Amino acid sequence: MKQSVIPIKLVIAGASITVLDSSKMGSYSCTLKGEQQLSGIFHLQVPKIERKEKPMISYIGDTAVMNCECPGYTATSWTWYMTNGSKQIAINESLLTDKYVISKKSANITQLKILKLAKEDDGEYWCEAAFGLGKSKGKLELKVLSYMAPLKPFLAIVVEVVVLIALVVSYEIYSKKVKRTEVEFWNLTSLSYSKSEDSGLESSRARQRRI
């Protein structure tokens, strides 16, 4: 594809410069020497993509909507990519119409919809805007969770409470058993002591009778 020529004009003394390709992009300065020296510096670069920097969180089975925008600049085309390992794979909605929907809201806004989210959709996505002198990319991150994920902290607390209750109940049962055993032991001891006393009394009475 043939790239368009973009003339860049400096305000100082009508000086101008024409940039033909991305290799000539960078910082330029212009100085006008005379009775009073005037100078100017400008930076030529591809416009930056604006997007949501924080990870987008959605759930399995839902629809995720991601947007990229380049305010004030008109892109010739937009392309979406997904990261698979170390590779970036272009998303072609014509091949997966039941999965991806790409919408061009305007010349400087693009939108990607991912339908019927699965755990495999979790990862990094890139939007790329093409301009006359180069391309600009923006990265977005999507986290796909199961509906059980928000409940995990609650379930962990419930498990801790159940374990604590089980320990308390076990301790109470053990304490009651120990007390019961102690009571039975003292009852048996008292009974044995009583029998010993009765036997001693009977023996003394028998001795008194013989006398």
C-alpha positions in Angstrom: 0.0 0.0 0.0 1.4 3.4 -1.0 1.9 5.7 1.9 0.5 9.3 1.6 2.9 12.3 1.7 2.3 14.5 4.7 3.7 18.0 4.5 4.8 19.5 7.8 5.1 23.3 7.8 6.9 25.4 10.4 5.4 28.8 11.4 8.8 30.4 11.6 9.5 32.4 8.4 7.4 30.1 6.3 9.9 27.2 6.4 8.5 23.8 5.6 9.5 20.2 5.5 7.9 17.2 3.8 8.1 13.8 5.6 7.6 10.8 3.3 7.9 7.7 5.6 8.2 6.6 9.2 12.0 6.4 9.1 12.1 10.2 9.0 9.9 10.6 12.1 11.4 12.2 15.2 12.3 15.6 16.6 13.0 18.5 14.3 14.3 22.0 15.0 14.4 25.2 13.0 16.5 28.3 13.7 16.1 31.7 12.0 19.2 33.9 12.3 18.9 37.6 11.9 18.8 40.7 14.1 16.9 38.5 16.6 17.4 34.7 16.5 14.3 32.6 16.5 14.1 28.9 16.9 11.4 26.2 17.2 11.3 22.4 18.0 8.6 20.0 17.1 8.2 16.3 17.5 6.7 14.1 14.7 5.3 10.8 15.9 2.4 8.5 15.3 -0.7 9.4 17.4 -1.0 7.4 20.6 -4.0 5.0 21.2 -6.2 5.7 24.2 -7.7 2.7 25.9 -8.6 1.3 29.3 -5.4 0.6 31.1 -6.8 -1.4 34.0 -7.6 -5.1 33.3 -11.2 -5.7 32.2 -12.9 -8.3 34.4 -15.8 -10.4 33.0 -17.3 -13.8 33.6 -17.7 -17.0 31.6 -20.6 -16.9 29.3 -20.9 -13.1 29.3 -19.9 -10.6 26.5 -16.8 -8.4 26.8 -16.6 -5.0 25.0 -13.3 -3.3 24.5 -12.7 0.1 22.9 -9.7 1.9 21.5 -9.7 5.6 20.5 -7.4 8.0 18.9 -9.0 11.5 19.6 -8.3 14.2 17.0 -6.7 11.8 14.4 -8.2 9.8 11.5 -6.9 6.3 11.1 -6.9 4.7 7.7 -7.7 1.3 9.2 -8.0 -0.5 12.5 -6.9 -4.1 13.3 -7.4 -6.2 16.4 -5.0 -8.9 17.7 -5.0 -11.4 20.4 -1.9 -12.7 22.1 -1.2 -16.5 21.9 2.0 -17.2 23.8 4.6 -14.9 22.2 2.6 -14.4 18.9 0.0 -11.9 18.0 -2.9 -13.3 16.0 -5.1 -11.0 13.9 -8.8 -11.3 14.8 -10.9 -11.8 11.7 -14.6 -11.6 12.5 -15.6 -13.0 9.1 -14.1 -16.3 10.2 -15.7 -16.4 13.7 -18.9 -14.4 13.4 -20.3 -16.2 16.5 -17.4 -15.2 18.6 -16.0 -11.7 17.5 -17.8 -8.6 16.4 -15.6 -5.6 15.3 -17.4 -2.2 15.0 -16.0 1.0 13.7 -17.8 3.7 15.7 -15.9 6.4 13.7 -12.6 7.0 12.0 -10.9 7.3 15.3 -12.8 4.8 17.4 -12.9 1.0 17.1 -14.7 -1.6 19.3 -14.3 -5.3 19.8 -17.0 -7.6 21.2 -16.1 -11.1 22.4 -19.3 -13.2 22.7 -19.8 -16.3 24.9 -16.7 -15.8 26.9 -14.7 -18.9 27.9 -11.7 -19.3 30.1 -9.5 -19.5 27.0 -10.4 -15.9 26.1 -8.5 -14.7 29.1 -5.3 -12.8 28.1 -3.9 -9.7 26.2 -5.5 -8.0 23.2 -4.1 -5.3 21.0 -5.7 -2.7 18.8 -3.7 -1.2 15.9 -4.4 2.0 14.1 -2.8 2.6 10.7 -1.8 6.2 9.7 -0.1 7.6 6.6 3.4 7.4 8.2 3.1 4.4 10.5 1.0 2.4 12.9 0.2 2.8 16.6 -0.8 0.0 19.0 -2.6 -0.1 22.3 -2.7 -3.1 24.7 -5.8 -4.2 26.7 -6.0 -7.0 29.2 -9.1 -9.3 29.7 -9.6 -11.5 32.8 -12.3 -14.1 32.5 -13.6 -15.5 35.8 -16.1 -18.1 36.8 -19.1 -17.1 38.8 -17.7 -19.0 41.8 -14.6 -16.8 41.9 -16.2 -13.9 43.9 -17.6 -16.5 46.3 -14.2 -18.1 47.1 -13.3 -15.7 50.0 -16.8 -16.2 51.4 -16.5 -20.0 51.1 -13.1 -19.9 52.8 -14.6 -18.0 55.7 -17.4 -20.5 55.9 -15.0 -23.4 55.9 -13.0 -21.7 58.7 -16.1 -21.2 60.8 -17.2 -24.8 60.3 -13.8 -26.1 61.3 -13.8 -23.8 64.4 -17.3 -25.0 65.4 -16.3 -28.6 64.8 -13.2 -28.1 67.1 -15.4 -26.5 69.8 -18.0 -29.2 69.7 -15.2 -31.9 69.7 -13.7 -30.2 72.7 -17.0 -30.1 74.5 -17.7 -33.8 73.8 -14.2 -34.7 75.0 -14.6 -32.6 78.2 -17.9 -34.2 79.0 -16.3 -37.7 78.5 -13.4 -36.8 80.7 -15.8 -35.4 83.5 -18.0 -38.6 83.2 -14.9 -40.8 83.5 -13.7 -38.8 86.5 -17.1 -39.1 88.2 -17.3 -42.8 87.5 -13.8 -43.2 88.9 -14.6 -41.4 92.1 -17.9 -43.3 92.4 -16.0 -46.6 92.1 -13.3 -45.4 94.6 -16.0 -44.3 97.1 -17.8 -47.6 96.7 -14.6 -49.6 97.3 -13.8 -47.5 100.3 -17.3 -48.0 101.7 -17.0 -51.8 101.2 -13.7 -51.8 103.0 -15.1 -49.9 105.9 -18.1 -52.3 106.1 -15.8 -55.3 106.0 -13.7 -53.7 108.8 -16.8 -53.2 111.0 -18.0 -56.7 110.4 -14.6 -58.1 111.4 -14.4 -56.1 114.6 -18.0 -57.2 115.5 -17.1 -60.8 114.9 -14.0 -60.4 117.2 -16.1 -58.8 119.9 -18.6 -61.8 119.8 -15.8 -64.3 120.2 -14.5 -62.5 123.3 
